[in-house]
Amino acid sequence: MIVTIERLGHLGHGIARNPDLGPIYVPGTLPGEVVEGRSDGDRLADPKIITPSPDRVKPPCRHARTCGGCQVQHASDAFVARWKQDVVRAALASQGLTAALLTLQTSPPKSRRRATLSARRTKSGVLIGFHGRASDSIAEIPDCQLLAPSILAAFPGLKALVTAGGSRSAELSLQVTLTRGGPDVSVTGGKPLDSALRMDLARLVEAHGFSRLTWDGETVALRDRPALTFGRASVVPPAGAFLQATAEGEAALLHAVRQALGPQKRVVDLFSGIGTFTLPLAAAMEVHAVEGDAAMTQALDLAARNTPDLHRISVETRDLFRRPLEPDELKPFTGAVIDPPRAGAEVQTDRLAASTISVIAAVSCNPVTFARDATALVAKGYLLDWVQVVDQFRWSTHIELVARFVRMT
């Protein structure tokens, strides 16, 4: 079968159309390419590119064919930038919305400071890396072009942890976050802890310079403070806490949030996490931070109390899905930041739409739920002024954005 790729889907697969079969999905292809392969339901198996796109490039990583960590390394940076902007435009258009899109900001290669790796013991040693494409197998990635060098440098220590606490019958998940005290490692799927294993793991943490090791939710060793810097503040996050994937991506999002808010006296930060936006913003304005995870709000509150020369920061632990801030509770604020998870925040956005807040900086990692929530704001008198798209998950299909909403009526 020979097909012509018309567009990319949201998972990065090329999509062609067959009059009899409907959409045909072909991974690793680009719009305009003519591809030959074997029909396998709605997929084209063993594809061979007959006519390549001018946007096709040689993948910069030698692991690209086996690793599933990146989906669009075969596309030029310019194409990926256009495509991600178009995904946002299409999501807005599906809700009848338009907005000016600012120049996309992309994180550089080798900048991922947080990653979740898969690992398994084998007869010959330890496998550690990302899953292969559409596979349960683990692809080793010693020359990964995505991860920060300090994460790759931690692989010997991670392998030692898996050797000590893993089994050949189960896969381990290793979340690694770079902190000022060294890599902060959170492991799930390991052997049950006993006194001997605790001692072995603590010894490995010391030997390999990890800051902290958490084993299936329990802190096993703390060699140094796993501290992160937000503005002037130093935060020690709970194990596994959310952190923007790259420092460059975080800086781009923060810049856009500041640009969206402009000068404000008092703002509310909804879904504040450990203070990614709260703490830097407090250098210039009062901030009320609201987050549902008590461990994260405790970490944020402690950082705020220990940082001098900030405006007042108040912290509230609250499930914003079940108990959103109501319009009367939002009256003291002139500005808002909202950064919900991928599912968006339909109920809280509805309450924001009914508030008197003059400007909203909306942060999202899902253009579809963002567009849905944006519709509620626009329907109640807000103008969607502009959208800043941020590509911090380089070579992937993930999209981050910040949007500015201004109350007009």
C-alpha positions in Angstrom: 0.0 0.0 0.0 1.2 3.5 -0.9 -0.1 6.5 1.0 0.5 10.2 1.3 0.8 11.7 4.8 -1.6 14.6 5.2 -0.9 15.7 8.8 0.5 14.8 12.2 -1.8 13.5 14.9 -1.6 14.5 18.6 0.7 11.5 19.3 3.1 12.6 16.6 2.0 9.9 14.1 1.6 10.7 10.4 -2.0 10.4 9.3 -3.0 9.4 5.7 -6.5 8.8 4.4 -7.7 5.8 2.5 -11.2 6.0 0.9 -11.9 2.4 2.0 -10.1 2.1 5.3 -10.4 5.6 6.7 -7.4 7.2 8.6 -4.1 5.3 8.3 -1.5 6.0 11.1 2.2 5.9 10.2 4.7 6.7 13.0 7.9 8.5 12.1 6.5 10.3 9.1 5.8 13.9 8.2 3.1 15.7 6.2 3.6 15.5 2.4 5.7 12.3 2.5 4.8 9.4 0.2 5.1 6.1 2.2 4.9 2.5 1.2 4.1 -0.3 3.6 1.9 -3.2 4.6 -1.7 -2.5 5.7 -2.3 -3.6 9.2 -5.7 -2.4 10.2 -5.6 1.3 10.7 -1.7 1.3 10.6 0.9 1.0 8.0 3.4 -1.7 9.0 7.1 -1.7 7.9 6.8 1.8 6.3 9.3 2.8 3.7 9.5 6.5 2.7 9.4 7.0 -1.0 9.3 10.8 -1.1 10.7 12.5 2.0 9.6 15.8 3.3 12.0 18.8 3.1 11.4 19.1 6.9 12.9 15.6 7.5 16.2 15.6 9.4 18.6 13.0 10.7 17.6 12.3 14.4 20.3 13.9 16.6 20.2 10.9 19.0 21.6 7.5 18.1 18.9 5.9 20.2 16.0 7.4 18.3 15.0 4.2 16.5 14.7 2.1 19.6 13.8 4.6 22.4 10.3 5.8 22.9 11.3 8.9 24.9 11.1 11.2 21.8 8.5 11.2 19.0 9.6 13.9 16.5 13.4 13.8 16.3 13.0 13.2 12.6 11.5 16.6 12.1 13.3 20.0 11.8 13.0 22.4 14.8 11.2 24.8 12.5 8.6 22.2 11.6 8.1 21.2 15.2 7.6 24.8 16.3 5.0 25.4 13.5 3.2 22.2 14.3 3.0 22.9 18.1 1.7 26.4 17.4 -0.8 24.9 15.0 -2.0 22.4 17.6 -2.8 25.3 19.9 -4.6 27.2 17.2 -6.7 24.2 16.3 -7.6 23.6 19.9 -8.8 27.2 20.2 -10.6 27.1 16.9 -12.5 24.0 18.0 -14.0 26.3 20.7 -14.5 29.2 18.4 -11.6 31.1 19.8 -8.6 32.9 18.4 -5.6 34.6 20.0 -2.2 36.1 19.0 0.5 33.5 19.5 3.9 34.8 20.7 7.2 33.3 19.4 7.5 29.7 20.7 10.2 29.1 23.3 12.1 25.8 23.1 14.3 24.2 25.7 17.8 23.2 24.4 19.0 19.6 24.1 20.4 17.9 27.2 18.4 20.1 29.5 15.9 17.7 31.2 16.5 18.0 34.9 13.7 15.7 35.9 13.0 12.3 34.4 11.2 9.0 35.2 13.3 6.1 34.1 12.4 2.4 33.9 14.8 -0.3 35.2 15.1 -4.0 35.5 17.6 -6.5 36.7 18.8 -9.0 34.1 21.0 -12.1 34.0 23.9 -9.9 32.8 23.3 -6.8 34.9 20.8 -3.9 34.9 18.8 -2.3 32.1 17.9 1.3 32.7 16.3 3.8 30.2 13.0 4.6 28.6 10.5 2.1 27.1 10.9 1.4 23.4 8.3 2.6 21.0 4.9 0.8 21.8 6.8 -1.8 23.7 7.4 -3.1 27.3 11.1 -3.5 26.6 13.5 -1.0 28.0 15.8 0.8 25.6 19.2 1.8 27.1 20.1 5.4 26.5 23.8 6.1 27.4 24.0 8.9 24.8 20.6 10.5 25.4 20.4 14.0 23.9 17.4 14.9 26.0 18.6 14.4 29.6 20.9 16.7 31.4 24.5 15.3 31.7 24.2 15.2 35.5 21.3 12.7 35.2 23.3 10.5 32.8 26.2 10.7 35.2 24.0 9.3 37.9 23.3 6.1 35.9 26.1 4.0 37.6 24.6 4.9 41.0 21.0 4.1 39.8 22.2 0.8 38.5 23.7 0.0 41.8 20.4 0.8 43.5 18.6 -1.5 41.1 21.1 -4.3 41.7 20.7 -4.0 45.5 16.9 -3.6 45.6 15.4 -4.8 42.3 14.4 -8.2 41.1 14.3 -9.9 37.7 10.6 -10.4 38.0 9.5 -6.8 38.4 10.3 -3.4 36.7 11.3 -0.5 38.8 10.4 3.2 38.2 13.1 5.7 39.1 12.2 9.4 39.3 15.3 11.5 39.3 15.3 15.2 39.9 18.5 17.3 39.9 18.8 19.4 43.1 21.5 21.6 44.6 22.4 18.7 46.9 22.6 16.1 44.2 20.2 13.9 42.4 17.0 13.3 44.4 15.8 9.7 43.6 12.4 8.2 44.2 12.0 4.5 43.5 8.8 2.5 43.2 8.5 -1.3 42.6 11.6 -2.3 44.6 12.0 -5.1 47.1 10.4 -4.7 50.5 12.7 -2.9 52.9 14.5 -4.8 55.6 17.5 -3.8 57.8 20.1 -5.2 55.5 18.6 -3.5 52.4 18.3 -0.2 54.2 21.9 -0.3 55.1 22.9 -1.2 51.5 20.8 1.6 50.0 22.1 4.2 52.5 25.7 3.2 51.7 25.0 3.6 47.9 23.4 7.1 48.4 26.5 8.2 50.2 28.9 6.6 47.7 27.2 8.1 44.6 26.3 11.5 45.9 22.5 11.3 45.8 20.8 13.9 48.0 17.9 11.8 49.0 16.5 8.3 48.3 12.8 7.5 48.7 11.9 3.8 48.4 8.2 3.1 47.7 7.2 6.2 49.6 9.6 5.9 52.5 12.7 8.1 52.9 15.6 5.7 53.3 18.5 8.1 53.2 19.1 11.9 53.3 22.7 12.8 52.5 22.1 16.4 51.7 19.1 18.8 51.3 17.4 18.2 47.9 16.9 22.0 47.6 15.5 23.8 44.6 15.7 27.6 43.9 12.6 29.6 43.0 13.5 33.3 42.7 15.2 34.2 46.0 13.8 31.2 47.9 15.2 27.7 48.6 12.6 25.0 48.6 13.0 21.3 49.8 10.2 19.5 47.9 8.5 16.4 49.1 9.7 13.3 47.2 8.2 13.0 43.8 6.8 16.6 43.8 6.0 18.2 40.5 8.8 20.3 38.9 9.0 21.9 35.5 11.0 19.6 33.3 13.7 22.1 32.4 15.1 25.2 34.0 14.8 27.0 30.6 11.1 25.9 30.3 10.4 27.1 33.8 12.0 30.5 33.1 10.0 30.9 29.9 6.7 30.1 31.7 7.6 32.4 34.6 8.5 35.3 32.2 5.1 34.8 30.4 3.2 34.8 33.7 4.9 38.0 34.8 4.2 39.6 31.5 0.6 38.5 31.7 0.0 39.8 35.2 1.8 43.1 34.9 2.0 45.2 38.0 -0.4 43.8 40.7 -0.7 44.3 44.4 -2.2 41.0 45.4 -2.6 37.8 43.3 -3.9 34.3 44.0 -1.9 31.3 42.7 -4.2 28.4 42.1 -2.6 24.9 42.0 0.6 26.5 43.3 2.5 23.3 43.9 5.8 24.0 45.7 5.9 27.6 44.6 7.2 27.7 41.1 5.4 30.9 40.5 4.4 32.0 44.0 7.9 32.6 45.3 9.3 34.6 42.4 6.2 36.7 42.1 6.3 37.5 45.8 9.4 39.7 45.1 7.0 42.3 43.7 3.5 41.5 45.0 1.5 39.7 47.7 0.6 36.1 46.8 -2.0 33.7 48.2 -1.0 30.2 47.2 -3.6 27.4 47.1 -2.6 23.7 46.5 -4.3 20.4 47.4 -1.2 18.5 48.4 -0.4 19.2 52.1 3.2 18.2 51.8 3.7 20.7 48.9 2.0 23.6 50.8 4.2 22.8 53.8 7.3 23.0 51.8 6.2 26.2 50.2 5.2 27.8 53.5 8.6 26.9 55.1 10.5 28.4 52.1 8.4 31.6 52.3 9.1 31.9 56.0 12.8 31.5 55.6 13.2 33.9 52.7 13.7 37.6 53.6 12.5 40.6 51.6 9.5 39.0 50.0 6.0 40.4 50.0 3.5 38.6 52.1 2.8 35.0 51.1 -0.2 33.1 52.6 -0.6 29.4 51.9 -3.8 27.3 51.9 -4.2 23.6 51.5 -7.4 23.0 49.6 -8.8 20.6 47.0 -9.7 23.0 44.2 -11.6 20.3 42.3 -14.0 19.7 45.2 -13.8 23.1 46.9 -12.9 25.8 44.3 -12.4 29.3 45.5 -15.7 31.1 45.2 -16.1 34.6 43.6 -16.5 36.2 47.0 -13.3 34.6 48.1 -11.6 35.9 45.0 -12.6 39.6 45.7 -9.4 40.6 47.5 -7.3 39.8 44.4 -6.6 41.8 41.3 -4.8 39.1 39.5 -4.7 35.3 39.3 -2.4 32.5 38.2 -4.0 29.1 37.5 -1.8 26.1 36.6 -4.0 22.9 36.8 -3.1 19.4 35.8 -3.7 18.0 32.3 -7.4 17.6 33.0 -7.8 21.3 33.4 -9.9 23.0 36.1 -13.4 23.4 34.7 -15.1 24.1 38.0 -12.5 26.5 39.4 -12.3 28.3 36.0 -16.1 28.8 36.2 -15.7 30.5 39.5 -12.9 32.7 38.2 -15.1 33.7 35.3 -17.7 34.9 37.7 -15.1 36.9 39.7 -14.0 40.5 39.5 -10.3 39.6 39.0 -8.9 41.9 36.3 -6.2 39.8 34.8 -5.5 36.0 34.7 -2.3 34.2 33.7 -3.5 30.7 32.7 -0.8 28.0 32.5 -1.6 24.7 30.8 0.0 21.5 29.6 -3.0 20.5 27.5 -4.2 22.7 24.7 -7.6 20.9 24.5 -8.6 21.4 28.2 -7.1 24.8 28.1 -9.3 25.8 25.2 -12.4 24.3 26.9 -11.7 26.3 30.1 -10.8 29.5 28.1 -14.3 29.4 26.6 -15.9 29.8 30.1 -13.7 32.9 30.7 -14.5 34.5 27.3 -18.2 33.9 27.8 -18.2 35.9 31.0 -16.4 38.9 29.6 -12.7 38.1 29.5 -10.6 38.8 26.4 -8.0 36.2 25.5 -5.2 38.6 24.8 -2.3 36.3 23.7 -0.8 32.8 24.2 2.8 31.9 24.8 3.6 28.4 23.7 6.6 26.8 25.5 8.3 23.6 24.2 10.2 22.4 27.2 9.6 18.7 26.3 11.8 18.9 23.2 11.2 16.3 20.5 8.0 15.2 22.2 4.3 15.8 21.5 3.8 17.6 24.8 2.9 21.3 24.8 3.0 23.9 27.5 1.5 27.4 27.3 0.7 30.6 29.2 -2.3 32.8 28.2 -3.3 36.2 29.3 -7.0 37.0 30.0 -8.1 40.5 30.7 -11.6 41.4 32.0 -13.4 43.6 29.6 -16.9 43.7 31.0 
